[in-house]
């Protein structure tokens, strides 16, 4: 049965750090609005969000989950986004399509810092957001302390919408600072209005003045009323909240306990009343809503066992209908998602977030339109920071491995893979160890591709430090009929770092005929693929200086073999040296951890170039360094451990550098063991 979608939508992303209670909040939102008849539990693995086996196994979100409900005559689509930094790309891709976000956090000062990257992304994209302080039944810090700490990591002013009512250490209710009505929490039921406690009247008055003064910074009329001691009407305050929130000028703060549904209905009221409508969000993205052309953007790609490829899209403009062609692909079904379940729709109008079937060429982040001429901004791709070399457990699976990996990367653009030219390993890159393990679990479950893994081989090279002259190589072979004969003399010398390989010849008198000289170069190049230490040789010049030939038995193949003989004899005399790849690394960290990051670089044989404050990141430093790539394989793991999970880095290959002599023997020994 199909269903027509109305255009009155609110799209809300639920975001926040790992374990803050996002999926539990979604369960509560769906339950109190009647979309579900019972609340699921993360521990029991039966929530609407986190329906994938990989999420249930780890009791954490590993991909974006969509769920729909209705409240106050408005259709809501909630996107439950992963909290782990290793799945930040999923969250970033989803956030660009929503009208607003609810940032879920705990009343724990030690974890507030983990919100900094999220606040930065929201502010950079000017995405309106509300803070919901969850788990207020077991706070480790006071509301005021948490609010103060949150203000240190947000560039937008945080405005408390509510004030907690305590009984001992427990939060039993709250005061709405707009209406000045107090409410008491009741398990399994809406909060009851109660008289404002006399003991809190002064604190409530100060907190309310704070919200009014924050709003007055953007409303001259409200400022005049405050200066003249005129009490602004409640309708004016709500109007200001809606305007300032919609413009991403303020961040309202709510509180509650999602496991008990405490504060959830009041959060819903605010989302209904104060968050921007779809047309406002489209206008903020520069989309002309008057032009009735279909425009959508892909927020997430899924491959499902039953329905094949599905693209989760935000409809920015116009109406999408089943069978319509977008960017050259025909829509093969429109679906409203409820976690792992779906419902067919006839159409989807502006503001809707729906799944479209069978858009084979659509990728996450793509803008879809009737003629393919529209391109909206998309979230920046995060640089890969962790890798494993992978191989199928069953040799017969090598044929289907490439196709499965391509689908895996479509679903999760934070993954990349390559077959390395030197080591011939297939390398899977991602955002961390858990991220890669989730990807491997998907390969096993979805595509029946169990994998073996190991750390990728370091791409060592070797070079020489000394020249040798007139190295002789002769190849003579007789096996009946024509024989094989080649005879060469080579000079071998080192080049400056990064020069690569040069081949020259100074033959005079035709002692080596011209038609055989390419064979000499080929033989030299083939030998340099694996030098005396066992690695590709770089920064070497080889010159053919002399030789001899046989008018009948000589051939290009014979001279190729003669060149290899000469290289085998000469290269060990040239003082071979092991080279390792060096990366240029920029590490971003809260400045309270900068000294630890500097120590981390030093113990990993890094060369520190300096550090400086990061523009636009309050309280953050960027540390620049050169680091051997062999020391980077678990760098992200230790960096996150040192920085409460928020530190990150970007890197790029810089150069090859000689390995210290004291490490060469150990490296060669380890490689021989492998």
Legacy VTK file of the C-alpha trace (Angstrom):
# vtk DataFile Version 3.0
C-alpha trace
ASCII
DATASET POLYDATA
POINTS 674 float
0.000 0.000 0.000
1.354 3.419 -0.944
0.971 6.636 0.940
1.183 10.268 -0.130
3.632 12.423 1.790
2.660 15.862 2.964
5.110 18.737 2.611
4.899 19.877 6.224
8.199 18.396 7.414
10.869 18.944 10.023
14.162 17.126 9.519
16.199 16.709 12.688
19.608 15.069 13.107
20.289 13.554 16.523
24.012 13.920 17.138
26.448 13.810 20.021
29.342 11.843 21.487
29.416 8.071 21.826
27.308 6.817 24.788
25.475 10.132 25.259
22.115 8.418 24.628
21.172 9.462 21.078
19.548 6.185 20.046
17.693 6.039 23.364
16.413 9.583 22.783
15.156 8.539 19.344
13.305 5.605 20.944
11.688 8.004 23.389
10.704 10.496 20.650
9.084 7.728 18.616
7.327 6.269 21.642
5.806 9.473 23.036
4.544 10.451 19.548
2.907 7.051 19.048
5.123 5.906 16.186
6.021 2.827 18.252
4.053 0.997 20.918
7.051 0.009 23.026
10.531 1.377 23.552
13.492 -0.624 22.409
16.762 -0.907 24.297
20.313 -0.595 23.003
21.392 -3.363 25.384
18.684 -5.698 24.041
19.440 -4.808 20.417
15.826 -4.026 19.481
15.899 -0.272 18.809
14.606 1.360 15.617
17.982 2.952 15.126
21.030 0.679 15.157
19.131 -2.055 13.320
22.266 -3.327 11.538
23.905 -6.419 13.098
27.255 -4.577 13.284
25.619 -1.899 15.454
23.777 -4.369 17.664
26.900 -6.448 18.221
28.846 -3.399 19.437
25.905 -1.581 21.056
26.834 1.574 19.173
25.668 3.409 16.054
27.822 2.674 13.023
25.701 4.322 10.313
22.897 6.838 9.911
19.404 5.513 10.690
16.234 7.334 9.603
12.901 7.213 11.422
9.636 9.102 10.874
6.806 10.166 13.130
4.109 12.817 13.397
3.589 15.365 16.147
1.396 18.433 16.291
0.311 17.965 12.679
3.904 18.007 11.401
5.858 15.101 9.888
9.226 14.608 11.572
12.168 12.708 10.126
14.879 11.986 12.661
18.360 10.909 11.560
20.128 9.018 14.337
23.819 9.685 13.674
26.861 7.798 15.000
28.681 9.372 17.912
32.059 7.684 17.530
34.653 9.898 15.859
35.479 6.925 13.619
32.077 7.303 11.928
32.103 11.115 11.733
31.847 11.030 7.937
28.405 9.428 8.247
27.293 12.226 10.557
28.769 14.999 8.401
27.096 13.660 5.245
23.712 13.498 7.003
23.930 16.922 8.649
24.102 18.823 5.359
20.555 17.679 4.563
18.706 18.508 7.787
16.959 21.644 8.943
18.320 21.445 12.465
20.067 19.163 14.933
19.691 18.047 18.530
23.083 17.740 20.207
22.829 15.138 22.969
25.375 15.285 25.787
25.838 14.145 29.363
26.097 16.309 32.506
29.762 15.357 32.817
32.454 18.042 32.603
35.105 15.529 31.581
33.244 14.716 28.347
32.242 18.198 27.185
35.426 18.586 25.148
34.315 15.729 22.881
31.632 18.072 21.491
34.124 20.581 20.068
34.500 19.094 16.541
30.734 18.638 16.256
29.968 22.232 17.287
32.598 23.428 14.808
30.959 21.534 11.933
27.478 22.781 12.852
28.674 26.370 13.090
30.696 26.227 9.860
27.620 24.991 7.976
25.292 27.314 9.932
23.053 24.427 10.935
20.594 25.449 13.694
21.011 23.222 16.725
19.614 22.614 20.189
21.471 21.015 23.097
19.705 18.306 25.099
21.561 17.493 28.321
20.616 13.865 28.868
20.988 11.580 31.907
20.091 14.328 34.366
19.049 11.593 36.795
22.719 10.900 37.492
24.656 14.121 36.907
28.347 14.200 37.798
28.365 18.009 37.562
25.838 20.761 38.230
23.724 22.251 35.461
25.543 25.573 35.757
28.965 23.939 35.541
27.989 21.921 32.470
26.499 24.997 30.811
29.680 26.966 31.473
31.841 24.168 30.029
29.629 23.888 26.939
30.067 27.589 26.301
33.824 27.054 26.102
33.466 24.748 23.084
30.714 26.590 21.192
31.172 29.717 19.116
27.429 30.435 19.418
25.882 31.674 22.697
24.158 28.898 24.641
20.776 29.975 25.972
19.176 27.853 28.731
15.529 27.196 27.845
14.948 25.331 31.104
16.217 25.348 34.675
16.423 22.125 36.730
14.438 21.451 39.903
16.396 19.272 42.317
15.521 17.160 45.296
18.811 16.295 46.905
21.075 14.970 44.152
18.143 14.059 41.907
16.587 16.257 39.210
12.823 15.909 39.655
11.614 18.489 37.159
12.374 21.804 35.512
11.222 25.375 35.062
10.403 26.567 31.561
12.164 29.933 31.382
9.868 31.226 28.631
6.544 30.606 30.370
7.997 30.554 33.929
5.963 27.405 34.539
7.479 24.671 36.693
7.009 20.975 35.822
7.534 17.762 37.741
8.703 14.580 36.012
6.512 11.469 36.146
7.684 8.080 34.964
5.786 6.910 31.890
3.624 10.041 31.761
3.855 13.710 30.729
5.316 16.146 33.253
2.815 17.825 35.571
2.716 21.625 36.016
3.469 22.583 39.611
3.841 25.908 41.450
7.231 27.568 41.050
9.258 26.614 44.153
9.933 29.661 46.346
13.535 28.527 46.874
14.233 28.787 43.145
12.473 32.059 42.312
15.632 34.146 42.477
17.686 31.640 40.471
14.884 31.336 37.928
14.676 35.105 37.564
18.418 35.389 36.909
18.323 32.524 34.411
15.347 34.066 32.607
17.073 37.431 32.419
20.004 35.640 30.823
17.856 34.204 28.042
16.141 37.560 27.447
19.438 39.443 27.310
20.834 36.916 24.849
17.818 37.369 22.589
17.976 41.155 22.964
21.421 41.104 21.319
19.547 40.394 18.064
16.255 42.264 18.663
16.284 46.030 19.280
12.618 46.059 20.312
13.235 43.448 23.017
16.280 45.411 24.151
14.174 48.527 24.591
11.585 46.592 26.598
14.270 45.245 28.926
15.799 48.696 29.406
12.383 50.075 30.297
11.570 47.138 32.624
8.687 46.054 30.384
7.893 42.357 30.632
7.941 41.006 27.051
4.975 38.824 26.104
5.612 35.100 25.809
4.709 35.152 22.095
7.483 37.659 21.408
10.057 35.497 23.193
9.030 32.404 21.211
9.167 34.399 17.975
12.684 35.589 18.807
13.781 32.067 19.715
12.505 30.782 16.370
14.199 33.572 14.401
17.541 33.410 16.194
17.659 29.610 16.214
16.715 29.474 12.520
19.570 31.863 11.721
21.998 29.791 13.850
22.670 32.735 16.133
21.849 31.013 19.437
21.814 27.478 20.858
18.861 26.755 23.195
19.597 24.241 25.957
17.131 21.636 27.246
17.469 18.868 29.825
15.933 15.512 30.597
16.303 11.745 30.920
15.638 9.909 27.663
15.354 6.466 29.297
12.369 7.728 31.319
10.974 10.103 28.640
11.649 13.012 31.020
11.787 16.320 29.156
11.234 14.653 25.774
7.751 16.085 25.145
8.963 19.603 25.896
11.893 19.048 23.528
9.370 18.004 20.866
7.334 21.140 21.514
10.414 23.256 20.906
11.293 21.340 17.722
7.736 21.888 16.489
7.567 25.539 17.461
11.080 26.883 16.980
13.016 24.900 14.351
13.046 26.211 10.759
10.671 25.005 8.062
11.981 23.260 4.916
11.658 26.350 2.728
13.810 28.358 5.154
16.506 25.687 5.138
16.432 25.555 1.329
16.778 29.319 1.174
19.792 29.112 3.484
21.353 26.694 0.988
20.736 29.151 -1.845
17.881 27.186 -3.476
15.089 29.109 -5.170
11.967 27.461 -3.801
9.768 29.349 -6.287
11.162 27.335 -9.181
9.188 24.105 -9.027
11.956 21.849 -10.329
12.940 18.676 -8.466
16.219 18.942 -6.544
17.439 16.330 -4.068
20.742 15.448 -2.437
22.050 12.019 -1.466
22.832 11.828 2.258
23.553 8.114 2.549
23.788 5.025 0.331
22.572 1.575 1.422
22.858 -1.825 -0.229
20.038 -4.028 1.043
19.678 -7.788 0.460
16.101 -7.416 -0.808
15.951 -4.011 -2.498
19.470 -3.589 -3.813
20.878 -0.074 -3.828
18.931 2.641 -2.022
19.834 6.334 -1.819
18.665 8.280 1.236
17.947 11.771 -0.110
16.781 15.139 1.127
14.220 16.725 -1.210
15.347 20.328 -1.436
12.796 21.478 -3.967
9.862 20.332 -6.078
8.224 16.919 -5.930
9.769 13.517 -6.621
7.554 10.825 -8.123
8.213 7.148 -8.696
9.587 6.567 -12.200
10.926 10.111 -12.543
14.361 10.486 -14.133
17.039 12.308 -12.134
20.520 12.844 -13.543
19.847 10.233 -16.195
18.682 7.510 -13.767
15.082 6.402 -13.282
13.741 6.272 -9.720
12.806 2.672 -8.932
10.699 3.265 -5.821
10.279 5.892 -3.084
10.344 4.725 0.523
9.875 6.193 3.968
12.305 4.531 6.356
11.706 3.420 9.926
15.073 2.030 10.883
15.394 -1.264 9.020
11.775 -1.165 7.798
10.416 0.755 4.809
7.073 1.885 3.426
6.344 2.680 -0.228
5.303 6.224 -1.107
3.688 7.713 -4.179
5.734 10.881 -4.028
7.975 13.004 -1.842
7.732 16.775 -1.586
10.064 19.531 -0.432
11.490 18.822 3.008
11.053 15.059 2.925
13.934 12.673 3.578
13.207 9.428 1.752
15.007 6.488 0.173
15.064 6.216 -3.623
15.576 2.847 -5.250
17.911 1.835 -8.074
19.734 5.090 -8.779
22.779 3.143 -9.924
25.034 6.124 -10.661
24.119 8.271 -7.630
26.817 8.627 -4.987
26.623 9.973 -1.437
26.794 13.774 -1.553
25.577 14.028 -5.169
22.929 16.578 -6.106
20.112 15.128 -8.217
17.932 17.187 -10.535
15.911 16.811 -13.717
18.770 17.865 -15.993
21.829 17.332 -13.760
22.756 21.026 -13.809
22.551 21.673 -10.041
25.428 21.046 -7.646
25.026 21.745 -3.942
27.953 21.805 -1.493
28.707 18.481 0.185
30.613 17.504 3.291
34.373 17.370 2.912
35.823 13.876 2.668
37.846 12.983 5.757
41.434 11.906 5.161
42.069 8.195 5.889
44.147 7.614 9.027
44.206 3.844 9.601
44.787 0.896 7.267
44.883 -2.873 7.144
46.085 -5.142 4.373
43.298 -7.587 3.551
43.014 -10.811 1.570
40.133 -13.292 1.086
40.265 -16.355 3.324
39.201 -18.409 0.296
41.259 -18.039 -2.849
38.165 -18.475 -5.049
36.741 -15.200 -3.632
39.418 -13.021 -5.238
37.237 -12.618 -8.352
34.279 -10.999 -6.538
36.364 -9.012 -4.058
36.702 -5.876 -6.205
32.936 -5.548 -6.764
32.165 -6.031 -3.055
34.757 -3.455 -1.993
33.340 -0.927 -4.458
29.857 -1.354 -2.969
31.295 -1.100 0.528
32.925 2.245 -0.319
29.661 3.482 -1.876
27.869 2.801 1.402
30.650 4.353 3.460
32.694 7.044 1.632
35.084 7.267 4.597
36.514 3.959 3.355
38.952 3.700 0.458
40.913 0.781 -0.944
43.870 0.305 -3.251
46.109 -2.419 -4.606
49.589 -1.160 -3.910
51.942 -1.176 -6.886
55.070 -2.096 -4.868
53.796 -4.483 -2.214
50.846 -5.835 -4.289
48.746 -5.827 -1.108
45.102 -4.783 -1.100
44.924 -1.995 1.471
41.652 -0.945 3.134
41.798 2.586 4.553
39.429 4.099 7.107
39.030 6.263 10.181
40.183 3.835 12.850
40.398 0.246 13.993
36.692 -0.125 14.838
35.723 1.481 11.540
37.762 -1.043 9.562
36.484 -3.984 11.629
32.880 -2.940 10.988
33.652 -2.824 7.266
35.157 -6.318 7.395
32.095 -7.601 9.248
29.906 -6.179 6.470
32.016 -7.898 3.825
31.476 -11.193 5.622
27.741 -10.722 6.269
26.564 -9.023 3.076
28.883 -10.531 0.496
30.046 -13.773 2.141
33.640 -12.541 1.953
35.593 -13.421 5.115
38.994 -11.725 5.154
42.387 -12.193 6.708
44.141 -9.029 7.839
47.598 -7.769 8.720
49.357 -4.460 9.050
50.339 -3.102 5.628
53.961 -3.477 4.627
55.987 -0.288 4.838
57.020 0.806 1.359
60.747 0.775 1.961
63.099 1.570 -0.895
66.852 1.304 -1.197
69.568 3.351 -2.830
73.382 3.426 -3.041
76.016 5.655 -1.472
79.054 4.836 -3.626
79.889 4.632 -7.331
81.490 1.690 -9.126
82.909 1.651 -12.652
83.251 -0.915 -15.413
81.224 -3.643 -13.754
81.368 -6.583 -16.138
78.421 -8.772 -17.003
78.555 -11.590 -19.534
75.765 -13.952 -20.527
76.706 -16.948 -22.674
74.420 -19.885 -23.266
74.668 -22.719 -25.813
71.900 -25.287 -26.220
72.099 -26.416 -29.812
71.512 -24.235 -32.837
71.950 -20.547 -32.231
73.311 -19.668 -28.783
72.890 -16.600 -26.610
75.675 -14.076 -26.075
75.754 -10.642 -24.448
78.631 -8.753 -22.890
78.421 -5.354 -21.115
80.362 -3.012 -18.857
78.345 -0.689 -16.623
79.096 2.332 -14.452
76.744 2.693 -11.440
76.524 5.882 -9.401
74.142 7.431 -6.857
71.866 10.381 -7.659
70.471 13.026 -5.352
67.359 12.088 -3.399
64.222 12.153 -5.517
66.024 12.069 -8.869
64.726 8.588 -9.701
66.557 6.518 -12.322
68.736 7.478 -15.267
70.120 5.269 -18.012
72.832 6.451 -20.384
75.209 4.892 -22.878
78.607 6.015 -24.164
79.157 3.268 -26.702
81.617 4.053 -29.502
82.626 1.954 -32.454
79.498 -0.200 -32.331
80.877 -2.609 -29.722
77.256 -2.985 -28.643
74.923 -2.560 -31.620
72.160 0.021 -31.112
69.382 -2.562 -31.458
70.636 -4.324 -28.305
70.976 -1.244 -26.067
67.240 -1.178 -25.124
67.681 -4.734 -23.867
70.484 -3.523 -21.564
68.219 -0.827 -20.104
65.401 -3.342 -19.620
67.716 -5.709 -17.751
68.910 -2.903 -15.475
65.337 -1.752 -14.728
64.176 -5.280 -13.951
67.046 -5.800 -11.522
66.277 -2.486 -9.749
62.802 -3.783 -8.841
64.525 -5.688 -6.034
68.022 -4.637 -4.992
70.573 -6.235 -2.640
68.426 -5.453 0.443
65.271 -6.792 -1.186
63.523 -3.517 -2.081
63.025 -1.363 -5.181
66.116 0.755 -5.894
65.800 4.511 -6.487
68.060 7.469 -7.228
70.580 5.525 -9.302
72.262 6.288 -12.632
73.575 3.444 -14.820
75.749 4.017 -17.889
76.588 1.419 -20.509
80.250 2.128 -21.352
81.523 -0.909 -23.231
80.803 -4.463 -24.288
81.010 -6.959 -27.098
78.674 -9.058 -29.218
78.527 -12.099 -31.473
77.229 -11.631 -34.983
75.125 -14.809 -34.799
74.384 -15.537 -31.118
73.721 -12.039 -29.762
70.161 -10.793 -29.173
68.316 -8.178 -27.161
67.324 -10.881 -24.670
70.961 -11.923 -24.213
72.023 -8.332 -23.481
69.165 -7.990 -21.001
70.501 -11.001 -19.119
74.070 -9.660 -19.298
72.918 -6.372 -17.770
71.277 -8.256 -14.876
74.517 -10.168 -14.274
76.453 -6.903 -14.161
73.968 -5.279 -11.747
74.039 -8.315 -9.455
77.812 -8.063 -9.311
78.075 -4.305 -8.966
75.236 -3.195 -6.667
76.516 -4.884 -3.470
79.766 -2.902 -3.949
77.875 0.430 -3.945
77.114 0.546 -0.188
73.333 -0.083 -0.370
71.245 2.036 2.023
67.692 1.473 3.240
65.220 4.324 2.702
61.889 4.807 4.451
58.938 6.997 3.453
58.504 10.158 5.517
55.113 11.845 5.883
54.319 15.485 6.504
51.789 15.429 9.346
49.547 18.143 10.794
48.015 17.089 14.113
45.067 19.080 15.490
44.518 18.920 19.236
43.019 20.911 22.111
45.923 22.957 23.467
45.719 21.274 26.862
47.064 18.158 25.132
49.688 19.854 22.953
52.621 18.866 25.182
51.508 15.215 25.108
51.278 15.326 21.324
54.809 16.716 21.116
56.029 13.810 23.262
54.104 11.373 21.067
55.897 12.654 17.975
59.308 12.510 19.636
59.028 8.892 20.756
58.007 7.930 17.213
61.211 9.322 15.681
59.389 12.399 14.430
60.868 15.783 13.600
58.781 18.568 15.161
58.496 21.634 12.922
56.434 23.742 15.341
52.890 24.404 16.488
50.414 27.261 16.298
46.836 28.125 17.229
44.232 27.037 14.662
42.209 29.913 13.241
38.517 29.459 14.020
39.140 26.708 16.591
39.051 28.258 20.038
41.647 26.584 22.289
43.097 24.280 19.608
46.641 23.920 18.262
48.050 22.478 15.066
51.332 20.620 15.489
53.387 20.162 12.313
55.991 17.422 12.016
57.742 14.932 9.784
57.089 11.342 10.792
58.288 8.007 9.381
55.320 6.169 7.881
56.374 3.045 9.797
55.547 4.952 12.986
52.079 6.015 11.812
50.213 2.727 11.575
48.588 3.056 15.008
49.172 6.800 15.451
45.454 7.619 15.375
44.738 5.088 18.124
47.245 6.614 20.539
46.395 10.180 19.535
42.723 9.669 20.347
43.667 8.005 23.613
45.716 11.073 24.571
43.086 13.634 23.522
39.767 12.174 24.743
39.036 10.950 21.228
38.951 14.377 19.544
42.504 14.738 18.183
42.925 14.171 14.462
45.550 14.580 11.781
46.081 15.059 8.069
49.102 13.686 6.307
50.733 13.347 2.933
53.819 11.637 1.592
56.804 13.982 1.672
60.036 12.178 0.774
62.295 9.185 1.251
64.891 9.348 3.999
67.715 7.019 4.989
66.906 4.741 7.902
69.260 5.171 10.884
71.929 2.451 10.787
70.989 1.135 14.229
67.485 0.269 12.952
68.378 -1.281 9.596
69.331 -4.717 10.911
66.196 -4.937 13.051
63.945 -3.937 10.121
65.573 -6.420 7.756
65.314 -9.137 10.395
61.592 -8.472 10.916
60.980 -8.535 7.189
62.789 -11.831 6.772
60.618 -13.311 9.556
57.510 -12.232 7.626
LINES 1 675
674 0 1 2 3 4 5 6 7 8 9 10 11 12 13 14 15 16 17 18 19 20 21 22 23 24 25 26 27 28 29 30 31 32 33 34 35 36 37 38 39 40 41 42 43 44 45 46 47 48 49 50 51 52 53 54 55 56 57 58 59 60 61 62 63 64 65 66 67 68 69 70 71 72 73 74 75 76 77 78 79 80 81 82 83 84 85 86 87 88 89 90 91 92 93 94 95 96 97 98 99 100 101 102 103 104 105 106 107 108 109 110 111 112 113 114 115 116 117 118 119 120 121 122 123 124 125 126 127 128 129 130 131 132 133 134 135 136 137 138 139 140 141 142 143 144 145 146 147 148 149 150 151 152 153 154 155 156 157 158 159 160 161 162 163 164 165 166 167 168 169 170 171 172 173 174 175 176 177 178 179 180 181 182 183 184 185 186 187 188 189 190 191 192 193 194 195 196 197 198 199 200 201 202 203 204 205 206 207 208 209 210 211 212 213 214 215 216 217 218 219 220 221 222 223 224 225 226 227 228 229 230 231 232 233 234 235 236 237 238 239 240 241 242 243 244 245 246 247 248 249 250 251 252 253 254 255 256 257 258 259 260 261 262 263 264 265 266 267 268 269 270 271 272 273 274 275 276 277 278 279 280 281 282 283 284 285 286 287 288 289 290 291 292 293 294 295 296 297 298 299 300 301 302 303 304 305 306 307 308 309 310 311 312 313 314 315 316 317 318 319 320 321 322 323 324 325 326 327 328 329 330 331 332 333 334 335 336 337 338 339 340 341 342 343 344 345 346 347 348 349 350 351 352 353 354 355 356 357 358 359 360 361 362 363 364 365 366 367 368 369 370 371 372 373 374 375 376 377 378 379 380 381 382 383 384 385 386 387 388 389 390 391 392 393 394 395 396 397 398 399 400 401 402 403 404 405 406 407 408 409 410 411 412 413 414 415 416 417 418 419 420 421 422 423 424 425 426 427 428 429 430 431 432 433 434 435 436 437 438 439 440 441 442 443 444 445 446 447 448 449 450 451 452 453 454 455 456 457 458 459 460 461 462 463 464 465 466 467 468 469 470 471 472 473 474 475 476 477 478 479 480 481 482 483 484 485 486 487 488 489 490 491 492 493 494 495 496 497 498 499 500 501 502 503 504 505 506 507 508 509 510 511 512 513 514 515 516 517 518 519 520 521 522 523 524 525 526 527 528 529 530 531 532 533 534 535 536 537 538 539 540 541 542 543 544 545 546 547 548 549 550 551 552 553 554 555 556 557 558 559 560 561 562 563 564 565 566 567 568 569 570 571 572 573 574 575 576 577 578 579 580 581 582 583 584 585 586 587 588 589 590 591 592 593 594 595 596 597 598 599 600 601 602 603 604 605 606 607 608 609 610 611 612 613 614 615 616 617 618 619 620 621 622 623 624 625 626 627 628 629 630 631 632 633 634 635 636 637 638 639 640 641 642 643 644 645 646 647 648 649 650 651 652 653 654 655 656 657 658 659 660 661 662 663 664 665 666 667 668 669 670 671 672 673
